Amino acid sequence: MPRAALRRARRFTHLTTMDNNAIFDEKYRVIAIDEQNLILRGVRSGEVLTIKNADPENPLTAEDYPPGKLIALNDPSNKTKS
């Protein structure tokens, strides 16, 4: 395997072995956005995530998610039902 490909493979290795809730313990900075994708980088880990818009009728906007904005992800399974 070429050295560059090996570095890329190692970079994301822990994603398959980390605790499922670890993603919610990290804070993220917005690094890019389009109508259907929000691209984030973990502040501590440096990992890059792409969040797909689940509601195409309501596009994501740079006004809502300006590059550099610090955000945290919430676990939707922990929402309380009223």
C-alpha positions, 0 to 999 in steps of 0.5 A: 500500500502506498505511504499516503494511502496508509496514512489516510487509512490509519487516520480513520481506523478508530472510527470503526472501534470507538464508542458509538457515543464518542461522536457526541462528546466532541465539539466541531468546527464547520469547515464547509457547507452546501445545501445537502452537506455539512462538513465538520472537523473535530476540535480535539480529534481532527476527524472530518465528518460529513453530515447529510441533510435529512430534509432536502426541502429545507436546505442547509445555509451558510447563514445558519452554519457559517464556516468556523462556527463551533457546534456540538452534535446531539444524540437523537436517541436521547430526546425525551418524548413528551 
